[in-house]
Amino acid sequence: MSAIDLRPKQKRSQVTHDKFLQSLQDALKVKYFEHISIKELAEGAGVSVGTFYRRFENKEALLPLLYDAFGKELGQWIEEMEAIECDTLEDRVISLCESTYTFLDDRKSVFRTIHLNARLHPDTMFANPTLDRNEAYSRLSHLLLQFVDSNEAANITSIKQQAADMAIYMMINGLLDKILYPNLTPAIACSMTQMQFVQQLPKMLLNYLQPIVNPG
């Protein structure tokens, strides 16, 4: 699938859009999205407030660009994961958990904004993303299914597929709560530190996956 550029067609307008996106990403490192003003975004982009309003109706109009930029980084990260060779299912699960934690933690200010606003503005947030998230999750699941017995590889059952999908879902949700909302429910149900959680999560996922995906 070819990448869809959500920016304007004109080069000058693209540059301005990119400046606003960078300004938003910088501001999110120190403030929540809801506390960032249009004036701050304009100053960060080095343009006037009027220039902002000539291109965007409000700051929420930047969210699809933020979502798409994150998607491009996600796609690059998945490619890196696909390039890593693992000898066993255990190695793959450990690698996925550790790498997913690092990827999300490094981008937690942006991801918090996406996580919340995707639920508030689903119709605008998900407009023509470069990377379809279903495709992203499918590629992650496939990394686990690589360890299906060679005799079954050509005929992966729905049970095995569902098990891999479940593991990816539980991994991402568990890490998200620990990273984004460590002091809120449901993250407080687990008293482990983030690093302890990252170390223990693969053990739980592997105990679930091994009998289904790679019994032996």
Summary of the structure (lengths in Angstrom):
residues: 216
radius of gyration: 19.9
end to end distance: 37.7
largest distance: 65.3
contacts: 603
relative contact order: 0.11
helix: 73%
strand: 0%
